[in-house]
Amino acid sequence: MAIVSVALPEESRLLHTLGLLASGLARQPVAVQALARTPASAPAPGQAHALPPRAVLIGQPARLLVPANLPMQAHLHAATMAHAAAHLRFSPARQDSSTLKPMGQAVVGALEDARVERLLCLQHPGVRRWFEACIAPEPDPSDLGFAAFMARLDRMLLWPERMDGNHWIHKARDLFENTATRHGLEDYAAFRAIASILANDLGQMRVHMDPQHHAVPSIYRDDNSYLWQHPESPQGEEDTLALQQTAARAAPPPSAGAGQQSDAQEGPSLDLDPGLELSRHSYPEWDRRSERLKTDWCTVIDTLPAWQAEALAGKGSQAGRQTLPPLPLPPARQLDRRQRLRRQWEGDDLDFNAAIEVQVDRRLNLRPEPRLFMRAGKGPRPTSVLVLMDASESVNTPGPHGASLLELEKQAALMLAESRAGHRTGVDRLAIHAFSSNTRAEVRYLRLLDFGQPFAAAAATRLQALQGRHSTRLGAALRHASSLLAAEPAGQRHLLVITDGAPADIDVHDDRYLIEDARHAVQQARAAGIRISCLAVDSQADSYVRHIFGGRNYGIADDARHLPRRLSQMGAKLAAGR
């Protein structure tokens, strides 16, 4: 399929002139060509008109393919040339796109557009008026769709002194300006990092993006394909470019009863059955500004997922279940864990704590307690471990190697449960739960495997049916999990959290609010004798995880594929009482 149309003499002269302008700004030869005219694309759902195709920038050698139906306006053509030149001078080309879903790529592209334009304006201040004349028009303030957010973001980054009224737009502006001040506009990696934060926020806000109907809001900007290295295509470059300019294909309608699918997922929609509601509980929440607990602020809903499938799972044979290898636990797990009774009249060892208290009592002229020994108890000291998994929407995102974090969480939990069932761990009682949130009024707490429950087909069914949805209100889930652990028999009580990001929810606009609430919940649990640890699957988690759980009570799996192994290591440490 040909992509370059036959140009008329007037068009040839125009393209040659535009090429000279682009070459001068880019400081390298740039060929400007016209894209073949394409049929009008179908408008996206909810749009009155379809967006025209965007320009396509190609490197090595540099070519800019301009849509043939671009309006004949001098400032529009000038802005198009200037923007392309800015990319050629300041943007790294063909970055790996496998780690980003479409929404993330769009946010990275928007920040990169603003970054390179600002760099070009510093050297050529006159081009700014071209950008200002052609920036995307201001959308309806009530429009909370992804396209509206991108258009508002473009305008805010061009005029940062203006006010928008949306907390996400202001957060994006503040992050952009702070990054420019601290790292400089030349630091692409720094802006790429804040793009990940902003894209995650949009996911937590449940902003939906339809990649097939999305286009860069500002008409003078190219489609940002120059930035990304996509998987190899069987078509040649020419055909691929032509396909980028064809009409957008309408997405197939969702199946009946299916919930909204994540932007990172492809294929059929998942059945987002909320499960069977068991009970409701009210918990407080810590307000960091007023430094007080807001009583009965959050509603935690105890839920039994996949309860309708339990009967079938219970009747079925075990042959259908995958047999997983045991966890590689250290030999120390076989050591005697008999309970040590302190403050005894006689025994095999000296109780050093009691001896110290004797010396204190003598200095205070008090009668010391003569029971100074320790001896072995009659039975083992029970160990209860509750694994609490993050089941928010973000865990559905496929990783660079295909498997999502949710699938790896399930695998790790299955391995731990199978090993516990085979008495290959030091855990006497094991529970596996998960959580997600949809504002403070709906914190779903999913009971996958409860204390004292054998790991049978029904529990495996519930675990396999787990699906990520909504947000991460960690503090409320921690308080509920702690209350369940407090009811366990006396002994060691451990709570292990698996998460992929900082706490967030759509009804909270303060980034630190839920982090401080989770920290307060951890402190309350530890005061009640519960040990809490965290395993984070996020290379940037050190800052907030350390603050919430403390310096020695967390681990980070830089690669999600290492989650099962890291969980086995942390489980062994917890069971050993370390």
C-alpha positions in Angstrom: 0.0 0.0 0.0 1.5 3.3 -1.1 1.6 6.0 1.5 3.0 8.9 -0.4 0.7 10.6 -2.8 1.6 12.3 -6.1 2.2 15.9 -5.2 1.1 18.8 -7.4 3.7 21.5 -8.2 2.3 23.9 -5.5 2.3 21.0 -3.0 5.8 20.1 -3.9 7.0 23.6 -3.3 5.2 23.7 0.0 6.7 20.4 1.2 10.1 21.6 0.1 9.7 24.8 2.1 8.5 22.9 5.1 11.4 20.5 4.8 13.8 23.5 4.9 12.1 24.8 8.1 12.2 21.4 9.8 15.8 20.8 8.8 16.9 24.1 10.1 15.2 23.6 13.5 16.3 19.9 13.8 19.9 20.7 12.6 19.8 17.7 10.3 18.2 17.0 6.9 14.4 16.2 7.2 12.4 15.1 4.2 8.7 16.2 4.4 6.3 14.0 2.4 2.5 13.9 2.1 0.5 10.9 3.3 -2.0 9.5 0.8 -5.5 10.6 1.5 -7.4 8.1 3.5 -11.1 7.6 4.0 -12.6 9.4 7.0 -12.4 7.3 10.1 -15.4 6.3 12.2 -15.9 8.5 15.2 -15.2 7.0 18.6 -18.2 6.2 20.8 -19.4 9.4 22.4 -17.7 11.6 19.8 -19.5 13.7 17.2 -16.6 13.7 14.8 -13.7 11.5 14.1 -10.2 12.9 14.7 -8.1 13.4 11.6 -4.9 11.3 11.3 -1.7 12.6 12.8 1.7 13.1 11.3 4.2 10.3 11.4 7.9 10.9 12.2 10.5 8.5 11.1 14.2 8.5 11.9 17.4 7.4 10.1 17.0 9.1 7.7 14.6 11.7 9.1 11.2 11.8 7.4 8.0 13.6 8.4 4.8 12.3 6.8 2.2 15.0 6.9 -1.5 14.1 6.4 -2.8 15.3 3.1 -5.9 16.7 4.6 -4.1 18.9 7.2 -5.7 22.3 7.1 -3.8 24.8 5.0 -2.8 27.2 7.7 0.7 28.6 7.9 1.0 28.5 11.7 -0.3 25.0 11.8 2.3 23.7 9.3 5.0 25.7 11.1 4.0 24.1 14.5 4.0 20.7 13.0 7.6 21.2 11.6 8.8 22.6 14.9 7.4 19.8 17.0 8.9 17.2 14.8 12.3 18.9 14.9 12.1 19.0 18.7 11.6 15.2 18.8 14.6 14.7 16.4 16.8 16.9 18.6 15.8 15.9 22.1 13.9 12.7 22.2 15.4 9.2 22.4 14.0 7.1 19.5 12.6 3.6 19.5 12.4 3.0 23.2 11.2 -0.4 24.4 7.4 -0.4 24.7 6.9 -3.9 26.1 6.7 -2.7 29.7 4.0 -0.2 29.1 0.4 -0.6 28.4 -1.3 1.8 25.9 -2.4 4.3 28.7 1.2 4.5 29.9 2.6 5.1 26.5 0.1 7.9 25.9 1.0 9.6 29.2 4.7 9.2 28.4 4.1 10.7 25.0 2.2 13.7 26.4 5.0 14.6 28.8 7.6 14.0 26.2 5.8 16.4 23.8 5.8 19.1 26.4 9.4 18.5 27.4 10.9 18.7 23.9 8.7 21.7 23.0 9.9 23.6 26.1 13.5 22.7 25.2 13.1 24.0 21.7 11.4 27.2 22.9 14.4 27.9 25.1 16.6 28.1 22.0 14.0 29.5 19.7 11.5 31.6 21.7 9.5 32.5 18.6 8.2 29.0 18.0 6.2 29.2 21.2 3.4 31.3 19.5 3.0 28.5 16.9 2.4 25.9 19.6 0.0 28.2 21.5 -2.0 28.8 18.4 -2.5 25.1 17.6 -2.7 23.5 21.1 -5.8 21.3 21.6 -8.9 23.2 22.5 -10.1 23.2 26.1 -12.5 20.3 26.7 -15.7 20.4 28.7 -14.7 20.5 32.4 -17.2 17.8 33.2 -15.6 15.4 30.8 -13.5 12.9 32.7 -12.6 10.7 29.8 -9.0 9.9 28.9 -8.9 12.1 25.8 -10.1 15.1 27.9 -7.5 14.4 30.5 -4.8 14.4 27.8 -6.0 17.6 26.2 -6.1 19.3 29.6 -2.7 18.0 30.4 -1.3 19.5 27.1 -2.8 22.9 27.9 -1.6 22.9 31.5 2.0 22.0 30.6 2.0 24.8 28.0 0.5 27.3 30.4 1.5 26.1 33.9 0.4 29.3 35.6 -3.2 28.6 34.8 -5.6 26.7 37.1 -7.6 23.7 35.9 -9.6 22.5 39.0 -8.7 18.8 38.7 -6.3 17.4 41.2 -4.7 15.0 38.7 -3.9 17.8 36.3 -2.4 19.9 39.0 -0.4 16.9 40.3 1.0 16.3 36.8 1.9 20.0 36.4 3.7 20.0 39.8 5.6 16.8 39.1 6.6 18.2 35.7 7.8 21.5 37.0 9.6 20.0 40.0 11.4 17.5 37.8 12.4 20.2 35.4 13.9 22.2 38.3 15.6 19.3 40.1 16.8 17.2 37.1 16.7 19.6 34.1 14.6 19.3 31.0 17.3 17.1 29.4 16.7 14.2 31.7 14.4 11.9 29.8 14.5 9.1 32.4 13.3 11.4 35.2 10.2 12.4 33.1 9.6 8.8 32.2 9.5 8.0 35.9 6.8 10.6 36.7 4.8 9.4 33.7 4.5 6.0 35.3 3.2 7.6 38.5 0.6 9.6 36.6 -0.5 6.6 34.5 -0.9 4.5 37.7 -3.1 7.3 39.2 -5.3 7.2 36.1 -5.7 3.5 36.6 -6.6 3.9 40.2 -9.2 6.5 39.2 -10.6 4.0 36.7 -10.2 6.2 33.7 -10.8 4.1 30.7 -8.8 4.3 27.5 -9.8 2.8 24.2 -6.4 2.5 22.3 -8.2 2.0 18.9 -10.0 5.4 19.2 -7.2 7.4 20.8 -5.2 10.1 19.0 -2.8 12.8 20.2 -5.2 15.7 21.1 -3.2 18.5 19.4 -3.5 18.3 15.6 0.0 19.6 14.9 1.8 16.9 16.9 2.8 13.6 15.4 1.4 10.2 16.6 4.5 9.6 18.8 5.3 6.3 17.1 8.8 7.7 16.7 9.4 7.1 20.4 8.6 3.4 20.6 10.1 0.2 19.4 7.2 -2.2 18.9 7.3 -5.9 18.2 8.4 -6.9 14.7 5.5 -6.8 12.2 5.2 -9.0 9.1 4.4 -5.9 7.0 7.0 -3.7 5.7 7.6 -0.2 7.0 5.5 1.4 4.3 2.5 -0.8 4.9 2.8 -0.3 8.7 2.7 3.4 8.3 -0.2 3.2 6.1 -2.1 1.1 8.6 -1.5 3.7 11.3 -3.4 6.2 9.2 -6.4 4.1 8.4 -9.7 4.4 10.0 -10.0 3.2 13.5 -11.7 -0.1 13.9 -14.5 -0.3 16.4 -13.8 -2.6 19.4 -16.1 -5.6 19.7 -18.9 -5.1 22.2 -18.3 -6.7 25.6 -20.0 -9.9 26.5 -23.1 -9.8 28.6 -22.5 -9.5 32.2 -18.8 -8.8 31.8 -17.1 -6.0 33.7 -14.9 -3.3 32.3 -11.5 -4.7 31.2 -8.2 -3.2 32.1 -6.3 -1.3 29.5 -3.4 -3.6 29.9 -5.4 -6.7 29.0 -6.4 -8.2 25.8 -8.8 -11.0 24.9 -12.1 -11.7 26.4 -13.4 -9.8 29.4 -13.1 -11.4 32.8 -16.1 -12.2 35.0 -15.8 -9.8 37.9 -18.2 -11.6 40.2 -18.0 -9.8 43.6 -18.6 -13.0 45.4 -20.8 -13.9 48.4 -20.9 -11.2 51.1 -20.3 -12.7 54.5 -20.3 -9.7 56.9 -19.5 -5.9 57.1 -17.2 -4.2 59.5 -16.5 -0.5 60.3 -12.9 0.6 61.0 -11.4 4.0 61.7 -8.9 5.8 59.5 -6.0 8.0 60.4 -6.2 11.6 59.2 -2.6 12.9 59.0 -3.6 16.6 58.9 -5.7 16.6 62.0 -3.6 13.8 63.6 -6.6 11.8 64.8 -8.6 8.7 64.0 -11.8 9.2 62.1 -14.1 6.7 63.7 -16.2 4.2 61.6 -14.8 5.7 58.5 -14.2 2.7 56.3 -16.5 -0.3 55.6 -14.7 -3.6 55.1 -16.9 -6.3 53.4 -15.9 -9.8 54.1 -16.4 -11.7 50.9 -16.2 -15.3 49.8 -15.1 -15.3 46.1 -16.1 -18.0 43.6 -18.5 -19.4 46.1 -20.8 -20.8 43.4 -18.0 -22.9 42.0 -17.1 -24.4 45.4 -19.6 -27.2 45.2 -18.3 -28.3 41.8 -14.7 -28.1 43.1 -15.6 -30.1 46.1 -17.2 -32.9 44.0 -14.4 -33.0 41.5 -11.3 -35.0 41.7 -8.0 -33.8 42.8 -6.6 -34.9 39.5 -7.6 -31.6 37.9 -5.5 -29.6 40.3 -1.9 -28.8 39.4 0.6 -30.3 41.7 3.2 -27.7 42.6 6.7 -28.3 43.8 7.3 -27.8 47.5 8.9 -24.5 48.7 12.7 -24.7 49.1 12.8 -24.2 52.9 16.1 -24.2 54.8 17.0 -27.1 57.1 16.5 -24.9 60.1 12.8 -25.4 59.7 13.2 -28.8 61.3 14.6 -27.5 64.5 12.7 -27.9 67.8 10.4 -25.0 68.3 9.1 -26.0 71.8 7.8 -23.1 73.8 10.1 -21.6 76.4 8.4 -21.0 79.8 9.9 -18.0 81.5 10.1 -16.9 85.2 10.3 -20.5 86.6 11.5 -21.6 90.0 13.9 -24.0 88.3 15.0 -24.8 84.8 17.8 -25.5 82.4 18.6 -21.9 81.5 18.8 -18.5 83.2 16.0 -16.0 82.3 18.1 -12.9 81.6 15.2 -10.6 81.5 14.1 -11.7 85.0 17.7 -11.4 86.2 17.9 -7.8 85.0 14.6 -7.0 86.7 16.0 -8.4 90.0 18.9 -6.0 89.8 16.5 -3.1 89.2 14.3 -4.1 92.1 17.4 -4.3 94.4 18.5 -0.7 93.4 15.0 0.5 94.2 15.0 -1.3 97.5 12.1 -3.6 96.3 11.7 -7.2 97.0 13.0 -9.1 93.9 11.1 -11.9 92.2 13.1 -15.2 92.9 11.9 -17.0 89.7 14.9 -16.6 87.5 14.9 -19.7 85.2 13.5 -20.9 81.9 12.5 -24.4 80.9 11.0 -26.1 77.9 7.2 -26.1 77.7 4.9 -29.1 77.2 4.1 -28.5 73.6 5.1 -26.5 70.5 4.5 -22.8 70.2 1.9 -22.3 67.5 2.7 -20.1 64.6 -0.1 -18.4 62.6 0.7 -16.6 59.3 -1.8 -14.6 57.3 -0.8 -13.7 53.7 -2.6 -10.6 52.5 -2.4 -10.1 48.7 -3.1 -6.9 46.8 -5.9 -7.5 44.4 -6.2 -4.1 42.9 -6.6 -3.4 39.2 -2.9 -2.8 38.7 -1.9 -6.4 39.4 -3.7 -7.4 36.1 -1.0 -5.7 34.0 1.1 -8.2 32.1 4.8 -8.0 32.8 7.6 -7.9 30.2 7.5 -11.7 30.1 3.8 -12.1 29.7 2.5 -13.2 33.2 0.8 -10.6 35.3 1.6 -10.0 38.9 -1.7 -11.5 39.9 -0.8 -14.8 38.2 2.5 -14.8 40.0 0.8 -14.0 43.3 -1.6 -17.0 42.8 1.4 -19.2 42.0 3.3 -18.2 45.1 0.2 -18.6 47.4 -0.5 -22.0 45.9 3.0 -23.1 46.6 2.9 -21.9 50.2 -0.5 -23.6 50.8 0.6 -26.8 49.2 3.8 -26.8 51.3 1.8 -26.1 54.5 -0.6 -28.9 53.7 2.3 -31.3 53.3 3.8 -30.2 56.7 6.9 -28.9 55.0 6.8 -25.5 56.7 7.0 -24.3 60.3 3.6 -22.7 59.9 1.0 -24.3 62.1 -2.0 -22.2 60.9 -2.1 -20.5 57.5 -4.6 -18.1 56.0 -4.5 -16.5 52.5 -6.7 -13.4 52.0 -6.8 -10.6 49.4 -8.2 -7.1 49.2 -9.2 -4.2 47.0 -11.2 -1.0 47.5 -13.7 1.2 45.7 -13.7 4.2 48.0 -13.9 4.0 51.8 -17.5 2.6 51.5 -16.4 -0.6 49.8 -13.2 -2.3 50.9 -13.5 -5.8 49.6 -11.8 -8.4 51.8 -11.6 -11.8 50.1 -11.4 -15.0 52.2 -9.4 -17.4 50.0 -8.1 -19.7 52.7 -9.0 -19.3 56.3 -7.2 -20.5 59.5 -7.8 -24.1 60.3 -9.3 -24.8 56.8 -7.7 -27.6 54.9 -6.3 -26.7 51.5 -8.7 -28.6 49.3 -10.2 -28.1 45.8 -12.6 -25.4 47.0 -9.9 -23.2 48.4 -7.8 -23.7 45.2 -10.9 -22.7 43.2 -11.3 -19.5 45.1 -7.6 -18.6 44.7 -7.6 -19.3 41.0 -10.8 -17.2 40.5 -9.2 -14.2 42.1 -9.3 -11.1 39.9 -7.7 -7.7 40.3 -10.1 -4.7 40.4 -10.4 -1.2 41.8 -7.9 0.4 44.2 -5.6 -0.2 47.2 -6.9 1.1 50.5 -4.3 -0.8 52.5 -4.9 0.6 56.0 -8.5 -0.7 56.3 -7.4 -4.2 55.1 -4.6 -4.2 57.6 -6.9 -3.4 60.5 -9.3 -6.2 59.5 -6.6 -8.7 59.0 -5.1 -7.8 62.4 -8.4 -8.4 64.1 -8.6 -11.9 62.6 -5.0 -12.6 63.7 -5.8 -11.4 67.2 -8.4 -14.1 67.5 -5.8 -16.8 66.9 -4.4 -19.0 69.7 -1.6 -17.5 71.7 1.8 -17.8 70.0 3.5 -16.1 67.1 1.2 -14.1 64.8 2.5 -12.9 61.5 0.9 -10.8 58.8 2.7 -10.8 55.4 1.5 -8.2 52.8 2.1 -8.6 49.0 1.6 -5.4 47.0 2.8 -3.7 43.8 2.3 -0.1 44.7 1.6 2.6 47.2 -1.9 2.8 48.8 -4.4 4.8 46.7 -8.1 5.2 46.1 -10.3 7.4 43.9 -11.8 9.4 46.8 -8.4 10.4 48.2 -6.4 13.1 46.5 -3.6 13.5 49.0 -0.7 11.2 48.1 0.5 10.8 51.7 -2.9 10.3 53.3 -3.3 6.6 52.8 0.4 5.9 53.3 0.2 7.5 56.8 -3.0 5.6 57.5 -1.4 2.3 56.6 1.6 3.2 58.8 -0.7 3.9 61.7 -2.5 0.6 61.2 0.9 -1.2 61.3 1.8 0.5 64.5 -1.5 -0.5 66.1 -1.1 -4.1 65.0 2.4 -4.3 66.4 1.2 -2.9 69.7 -1.2 -5.8 69.8 1.6 -8.3 69.4 1.3 -8.9 65.7 4.4 -8.9 63.5 3.8 -7.4 60.1 6.1 -7.6 57.0 5.7 -6.6 53.4 6.9 -8.0 50.1 6.7 -5.3 47.4 6.9 -6.0 43.7 8.0 -2.5 42.7 11.5 -1.2 42.1 10.4 2.2 43.3 8.7 1.0 46.5 11.6 1.6 49.0 10.5 5.1 49.9 6.9 4.4 50.9 7.3 0.7 52.1 10.1 1.6 54.5 7.9 4.4 55.9 4.9 2.1 56.4 6.5 -1.1 57.7 9.9 0.0 59.0 13.5 -0.6 57.8 13.8 -4.3 58.7 10.3 -5.5 57.9 10.0 -5.5 54.1 11.6 -6.9 51.0 11.5 -5.9 47.4 11.3 -8.2 44.4 12.6 -6.1 41.5 11.5 -8.8 39.1 7.9 -10.1 39.6 9.1 -13.6 38.5 11.1 -13.8 41.7 8.0 -13.5 43.8 7.5 -17.2 44.6 11.1 -17.6 45.7 11.1 -14.4 47.8 7.8 -15.4 49.5 9.3 -18.8 50.4 12.3 -17.0 52.0 10.1 -14.6 54.0 7.8 -17.4 55.0 10.7 -19.4 56.4 12.0 -16.4 58.4 8.6 -15.7 59.8 8.0 -19.4 60.9 11.5 -19.4 62.5 10.6 -16.3 64.5 13.3 -14.1 62.9 
